């Protein structure tokens, strides 16, 4: 087992072991509040999302989090010239896997920041979040954090693109026009940011749809009643 894989598994375990705030106010659970339920919802949603994303092929295998290639590297909207250069499916698949592997390296840096943000997030109108749409809490978290994850992930993504199979990236950049290495890192960082919140939102929606499945009396009481 590689040191990187061991580190990722340790990080996932630490996220999973993070205590759900035993929190205060729900009619069915005296001493607990809807604010506490939102924190617990976000904690569990993010734990599940990162546990999936930090797997070896977590981003690439995910329907909601896979990072597409930018147009300059043969993604949607690519020019005919680039399309001809990057014509082989094998090349594009290899490059896409590389980009998604780098996204995982960035997400590894993002996970602790998300956990910290959830512990301190300001929830002004808990009732509106509880009764809101299927990803209302995730949207609140994203607004609260702004684009802070992008800067935090940039070094990890930069390193991931340079170290792992970097000749495929170099070959693509040499062939493409209008993009340099830093531009590619920025593009992947931005896409990874959005993918992380899509993954958390997907988990939030699943929990809201079936809060009993979590085994949490608080989530079951609050979001079971809200449905």
N, C-alpha and C positions, 0 to 999 in steps of 0.2 A: 504494500500500500504506500503510495507516495505521501510525502510530507504535506503537500497542498491538499490532497484528498482528506488526510487525517485532520487538518486544520478546519476544512469546511464542515466535516462531520461534527467536530467539537463545537463550532459556531452554531450549527443547527440545533445541537443538543442544548446549548446554553440558551438559545432563543426559546426552545420548548420548555425549558425549566424555569424561565422567568415567571415570577409569581403573578397571577392575575390579582390585581389590586382588590383586596377584600374590602369592599367599598361601602358607603352609607346610603334607602328610602322608598321602595316599591311597596305597594299595598300588600302584596303577597309575601314580601320578604322584608320585614321591618329592619331598619338600619341600613338599607341599600337604596341607591338612587338611580335614576335613569342616566345620569352622568357616569356613574360607575359602570353601568351596563354598556355604554358606548366605549369606554376605555377597554373593557373586557372584550367587546366585539372586535375592536381594532387590534388588540393584542393577539387574539386567536387568528384573525384573518391574516395578519402580517406573518405570524409564525408559520402558518400553513403555506402562504405564498412563497416565503423565502426557503422553506424546506424543499419545495418543488424547484424553485429557480436555481438553488445552489447544488442541485444534482449535476453530474458530469455533462448531461445533455439537456439540462433543465430548460433553458431558453429555447433551444432549437426544437425540442419536442413539444413545446407548449403551443396550443392554438391561439392563445391570447398574448403571449409574451415573445414569440419569435421575432428577431430583429431582421427586417428586410434590408437588402443592399440599397444604398443610395443610388439615385439615377446615374451618377457619374461612374458607378461600378457595375452597371448592368441591371439595376433594379427597375421598378416600374418607371416608365417615362424615359428610359435610356435612349440615347441617340442611336441612329442606325449604324454609325461608325463604331461606337462602343459595342453595340450588340454583335457586330461582326467579329470584333476582337475577342469578346467574351462569349463566343458562340457555343462552346461545348457545355452541356449540362453538367458534366463532371467537374469542370472548372468552377462554375457558379455554385454548385453544391459545396465544394470544398471551401470556397471563399465565404459562403454564408455560414458554414459551420465555424469557421475561424472567427467571424464577427460575433456570433452568438457565444462562443467560448470567452471572448474578451468581455462581453456584456456580463457574463457570470462573475468574472474577476471584479468588475465594477460593483456589482450587486453585493458582493461579499463585504465591501467597504460601506455600503449603504445600510445594511441590516441593523447594525447597532445604533445608527443615527435615527432610524425609524422607531426603534424601541424606546429610545430616550424621548423622542418627540411625543409619543403616545402617553408617556408618564406625565408629561407637563403640558399637554395640549389644553388650550382654553376652550371650553364648551359653553357658549353664551346661551344657547337655546336647545337644551337637550331634548325636549319634547318634539321639536321640529325635526331633529335628526332621527329620533326613534321612529316617528311616523312618516319620514321622508322616503325617497326612492330607495331602490335596492343597494345603491352604492353611496348613500348620503354621507355616511361616516368617513368613507375613503376620500370623498371629495373635500370634506372638512380637513382631513389630515393633509391632503395635497395643498390646499390653500394655506394652511398653517406653515408648511415647510417651504413653500415657494419652490424655487429652482435649486435649493441648497444641495440636493443630492447630486446634481450634475457636476459641480465642482469637486465634491468628495469622491465621485467615481472616476473622474478623469484620469488620475494617475494609474489606477488599476487597469482601466481599459487601454491606456497607452502601453503599459507593460505587457498586457495580454496580446495586443496586436503585434508588438515587437518580438516577443519571445517565442510564442507558440506558432510554429509553421510559418514564420514570417516571410518566407520567399513567395508564398502565394499572394500576400498583401503587396509586397514590393512589385511583383509582376503585374498585378492589377493596376496599381498606381502608375506604373510606367506606361501602361497601355492607355489609361484613361486621360481625359483632359479636364481641366477646371477643378481639380481637387488635389490637395497635398496630404501628407500624413497627418498633420495637426487637424486639418479639416475633416479627415475621416474619423479621427478620435472624437472630435466634437460632435459629429453627426451621430456616432454610435452612442455617445454619452447621453445625448438628448433622447434618442430612441429608447435607450435602456431606462431612463427616468420614466417615460410614459408607460413602458411595458411593466415596470414594477407596480405602478398604481393600477394598471388593468388587472394584474394578477391578484393584488390585494382586494380590489373591487369584486372580482369573481368569487373570491372566498367569502367576502361579506354577504354577497347576494345569496350564496348557498346556505350560509348560517341563518340569515333572515328567513329563508324559505323553509328551513327545518331546524329551528333552534334546539329542539329536544335532542337531536342527534349529537350535540356537543357534550351532553351530560352536565351542563351548567344550569343549576336551578335559577340563577339570575337571568341568564340569556333566555331560558325557556319562559320564565315569568314575564319579562319585559317585552320580548319580541314575539312571543306566542300571543300575547294580548294585543299587540300592535297590528297583527295581520288581519 
